[in-house]
Amino acid sequence: MALGSMRSFMKELAHEIAAFRLASMLQDLRYSIRHLGKSPGFFVTIVLTLALGISASSAVFTVAYGVLIDPFPYKDVHTLATPKLCFPDRAECGWRAYTPQQFNEIATKTNIFNGVTASTVGMVEITGKFEPERVRGNYITPNTFDVLGVKPILGRATMEDDVRPGHGEVALLSYRYWQAHYGGSNSVIGQVLQVDHHARTVIGVMPPRFLWRGADVYLPILMTNEQAVEGQRHFALVGRLKPGVTDAQAAAELTPIFQEFAQTEPFIFPKDLRFGILPFNEMFKSGLASVLYLLLGSVFVLLFISCVNVSSLLLAKAVTREHEYVVRASIGASRLRLVRHALTESVLLALFAFPIALGCAYLGLQAILRIVPTDTIPDEALITMNVPVLLGSLAIALGTVLIFGTFPAWHSARPRLASVLNSFRSSDSRTQRRILSGFVVTEISLSLVLLMLAGLMVRSLMAVENVPVPFTPDRTLMLEIPLADVRYPTAESRTLFFRQLLDRAQAMPGVSAATVDAAFPFMDIYADRVQIGGEPTDKRVVAIHLTDPTFLEMARMKVLQGHFIDAREVSAAAHEAVITQNFAQRYFAGENALGRTIHLPEFKPDGKTKLESDAFTVVGVVSDLPFFVGFRENFPHVFLPYTAAPAATNSLIVSTSLPADVLVNPMRQTVHAIDKDQPISEIMTLQQMLDRYGYAGPRFSLALFGTFAAAALLLSLVGIYGVLSFVTSERTHEIGIRMALGANRSQVMWMVLRQAFLLGLLGVGIGLPLAFLAGRLAKEQLVQTSQFDPVTLIAAACILPMLAVAGTCIPARRAAAINPVSALRNE
């Protein structure tokens, strides 16, 4: 705009503000409602388009707010932190758990915290009043609730006296455990729980959102300098930072302390370790954080597509109303008044769309929460459409007004240009067509980004689900049965339990085979480091299995050399091992592995004590287990007789000829027949486990990105149809002349379709760099799939031009049906 024109406009603006009256605003409002009512199809299309963009944005923003912005109910979360450890061989800094003595050293020798608390989580056994069960327990220092700034809703918090020698042991319950087991009764205070066969008196119940580290019960302990406290050897440290503490100050105080740690544990604390402060939010970051950031970007791309779509439709509508604006300008309407009227219509459209968008956002939120992968968000996170979310949604709705309403409104305020349309229609129409074509290209390029992401997620899900599973998923039942040290203190007692369990399980009707292991095979691993010969201990880990001869047949593996674990080795608790082919290739490349010795120098079956002898002789080599892509690494495997280290054995795998879930209750009864107080931590079919932990993440990403891509394609189709219908109608005179000069209907259709196809190609060309950038940002979410995947690229590049052509079919047929005589007469 020229400087003189800008000054003139500012004068009009000042005059309009001075003359502003509520009556004129209401007049604009009534007129806008009346005008929108005359075009119900146009009105409904724009409202639904806006509602789609706003609802998707609001639903994802609700999840992001609960998971990323406000996931923890603790006081001043930004001042909670832990020492940050930056290892030289790792890309990212992190944190670690400390021994009781190390925790006390940090707590007493640093001056960066106002208070320091320790905690460690683990499964504890609760027996007595209810059926025996394993629940998540959190061993904490008594100052934990003060440091976190949270008070119980019932009873009291812990005090230092609660952990002094001679004082009875106490416990606090989580809100969910209190509701599930005591029905919310206040009489729970003072009751006694048997926790790992220790009597603990309940003194309090925590608030609903307090699920510190996902625990059901909170068990105060006294942090001594012993190697283990209450059987726990490692604790997380969280402190309340003093005001003004910096990374440099923390590093200066932590360095000498960790140098002392390095003298006794150089492998864990290397000399070139760097230090700082790791905020609490980073310490317990959601497993959905990276995908949520990507989803936020994607959903705002979808919102922008909605805005572009609506803006193009409003601009096309504004062009058809130019005569009206000329008349209004000629009788004294200022440019600001015309802009205000146009923006009033935009605000009305947004306000009509907002309640629909909120309803759709609520439904979309429920759908998202149903497919969120297990254990990927903080336990304390509250995901609901609260006041901040509603205000954010309203801001999104009003923000769209500025995006989609400004350009059409400015066009409406230029009556002088409109007044000369009759003389210079062709030139100005070309400008309008170029602007509208630019909107189409923008929609297609942005749609390509979402379509590319959805395609990459499809490829990732296919990669995950196509991995061969060594067991039959719906015919395999898995049970986790951890034996407590209190009741099974010796290797003999543990071996006897599992031998009885295997015998009874194999005798059950419908059971074809049963075996044991140190973890759920294929879905989990018991990992440790190995040492070969005189070489240093390898920093990489291998998967260790503690099992019996039945495992070979159940896992459908083949013996390549020697033999698999046999009954003699199990009976003798022999220190003999079977390795997989990839283990042999990693450590014995080109050599015969049979008879070689492998050492497990860090192997502690019970988590506390090393084996008397960590040497195992290789007696067999078997085919590799299929690589579950969720691990992102193909681990070598070692198979040992479970009797050689029964303290690490805790899983039962049952193969059945029946649907595996039929045996859930019979297997429970079998376990309790051996030991009525033995809890089962987890029992489910392999298929359920795959669905919950294996496929859930890729399915979640595909569901959301696929939905956004489908919505973007739908919006693009509507936009292309609306814009090109208008552009075609504007070319009625041109088409009439062409047909009068001899052009036939197929040539006219091809002219219109070719224009759409070229716009589609241009949109793809502009969108490809954006799509590659989005693929790079989504790299962490991709499984065995490249961001430059050619199949996805070709499919996306072909779909969008074809979509542009499909969206133009009706306008093209309408153009081909034009009567040239009528078209010329109307002009």
Secondary structure, 3 states (H helix, E strand, C coil): CCHHHHHHHHHHHHHHHHCCCHHHHHHHHHHHHHHHHCCHHHHHHHHHHHHHHHHHHHHHHHHHHHHHHCCCCCCCHHHEEEEEEECCCCCCCECCCECHHHHHHHHHHCCCEEEEEEEEEEEEEEECCCCCEEEEEEEECCCHHHHHCCCCCEECCCCHHHHCCCCCCEEEECHHHHHHHHCCCHHHCCCEEEECCEEEEEEEECCCCCCHHHCCEEEECCCCCCCCECCECCEEEEEEECCCCCHHHHHHHHHHHHHHHHHHCCCCCCCCCEEEEEEHHHHCCCCCHHHHHHHHHHHHHHHHHHHHHHHHHHHHHHHHCHHHHHHHHHCCCCHHHHHHHHHHHHHHHHHHHHHHHHHHHHHHHHHHHHHCCCCCCCCCCCCCCCHHHHHHHHHHHHHHHHHHHHHHHHHHCCHHHHHCCCCCHHHHHHHHHHHHHHHHHHHHHHHHHHHHHHHHHHHHHHHHHCCCCCCCHHHEEEEECCCCCCCCCCHHHHHHHHHHHHHHHHCCCCEEEEEEECCCCCCCCCEEECEECCCCCCCCEEEEEEECCHHHHHCCCCEEEECCCCHHHHHHCCCEEEEEHHHHHHHCCCCCCCCCEEECCCCCCCCCCCCCCCEEEEEEEECCCCCCHHHCCCCCEEEEEHHHCHHHCCEEEEEECCCHHHHHHHHHHHHHHHCCCCCCCEEEEHHHHHHHHHCHHHHHHHHHHHHHHHHHHHHHHHHHHHHHHHHHHHCHHHHHHHHHCCCCHHHHHHHHHHHHHHHHHHHHHHHHHHHHHHHHHCHHHCCCCCCCCHHHHHHHHHHHHHHHHHHHHHHHHHHHCCCHHHHHHHC
